[in-house]
């Protein structure tokens, strides 16, 4: 899976990248109630413009991305001074209030997530094969403090038409099964089927369970 992802970036096969901010982020993020200044974790972030939107709305962003090409393209396409440093095993690149940590999401630990109090997943869950999704949901829960809020955008196809990925089809029942042990999960909306792919997006609001919830 990791090698396939790195090859896609090296070869420029990044049809999953959106050239605009995702409309579901614009519509639903303000409803989560994340206060200005809340730091947002964006797993498997690619070079998503959604991170710039979050930063423009007073949210420091910490994106985690495996492909160095994605990190370099993000900062090259942005403006402002770039600073670089390391926190093993990650190479970190900062531009404005966006930090990009280049490395394996599963090697990012709670000590490094001390200031994070929100998260946004548009392309992480759906990039992972079934055997890895449970590990992802559990690891995400370990990084997010009680009461923290997040937005997850999943994709699904009609039953029997799941196809191969990435992106992978993740049905509503699986989203709930993965996240409800550690999050309060609210289904917000389903989009219209995408022409050609048959995918429909589903948008979910989540709150980390715990004493603060």
Secondary structure, 3 states (H helix, E strand, C coil): CHHHHHHHHHHCCCCCCCCCCCHHHHHHHHHHCCCCCCEEEEECCCCCCHHHHHHHCCCCEEEEECCHHHHHHHHHCCCCCEEEEEECCEEEEEECCEEEEECCHHHCCHHHHCCEEEEEECCCHHHCCHHHHHHHHHHHHHHCCCCCEEEEEEEECCCCCCCCCCCCCCCHHHHHHHHCCCEEEEEEEECCCCCCCCCEEEEEEEEECCCCC
